[in-house]
Amino acid sequence: ITASTTTIQGLIFAEGSSPVTRAGVCYAFISSPEKKSPYYYEYPAIGQEGVNVVESETKSGTIKVKLTGLRMDTLYFARIFAENAEGITYSYPVRFNIDGALFADSEIKFEVATSNAYLPFHFKTATARTDKISFGKKANDGVSESGRIEVDPAVLTAYNQANGTSIEMLPSSVYSLPTANWAFTGAVSYQDFNITINRNVDLPDEKVYGLPLKMVIDDSEKTPTTVVLYHVDDLSGWYTVDRLPNSSDGPYPADPAARRRYIKRTSATTWRTGYMWRSYVGSEDHEPNAINDFQEITLDPATKNVRVKQGDDTLLGDFAVANQQSSYDPVTEELSIVYEYSGGWAGWWTAEKMHNRTGKK
């Protein structure tokens, strides 16, 4: 028995004078249309009003029939039947009830969805990554359930309609799902479901992709769903820094290999990098200590416009940006930083190009 199904099993141990041509289960619940008696359907029969019939493919020996679309907290009566040339014969009735209290919190559901997973497609030398989604049962209902995870485009369509978005499907070449089924024993339990992401697939920049997942639960009509969003990472990496003509003076190294700078992600839409000739040249984890040593980069999720400023919000002071033409070219993967200070340092321009991005220095 599950929240909406049950399986009736029995044995046809003798055919009688002719072969069985039809067999199965007929069932009904106690609330009869005429409300004659609470047990009006204690002996349900084929053809009786309010009686449902489910036939079995097997017509001899052990038969097993699944009843679906049942109600909780409802008393049902069921009888196995077999029919041959002489007529229909029934078993004694079996009585069962689906206790709603057991199933109130027993839906298997996704517990954790990686809603902001980033797919750094430009790391061509990177190995595959694994994203984990945990799902489990919320209650110890004593019922064992098994199933599998499937990708269902209809789930993403519904997500887009509900949220007013137009997110595209994550290409099948980017991900792989485990082929093994999962099973819960009925106890309160959780397990991980791992999605492997191939980061060597080249995808268009500045996009968000959705991976719509559905849990198919055996012997149940329950289908919990979730959409995992993958934002293609469009800035992080190591860059070569070149001065633009209107750049301020500074001791930029002559060797391009010495002008490597790292853009480091600091949040879903912000990054940090070095300032002018003060570059990240040591490691990806290098953190500048002074306002003159770094720049903050912000990506507008709606317009995808890039904004660059010197230092953080608490230290801006006279270093606020008055005018800037910073931009990012997703085709060439080049970031141009051009802005003008305001306040007490008006008129100072910073202009440089960051290009030749790679995953390694």
ABEGO torsion letter per residue (X at the ends): XBAABBBBBBBBABAEABBBABBEBBBBBABBAAGABAAAAABBBBGBBGBBBBBBABABEBBBBBBBGBBBGBBBBBBBBBBBAAEBBBBBBBBBBBBAAAAAAABBBBABBBABBBBBAABAABBBBBBBBBBBBABBAGBBBBEBBBBBAAAAAAAAAAAGBABBBBBAAABBBBABBBBBAGBBBBBBBBBBBBAABBBBBGBBBBBBBBBBBBGBABBBBBBBBBBBBAABEBBBBBBBAABBBEBBBABAAAABBBBBBABAABBBBBBEABBBAABAABBBABAAABBBBBBBAAAGBBBBBBEBAAAAEAABBABBABBBBAAAGBBBBBBBBBEAABGBBBBBBBBGBBABX
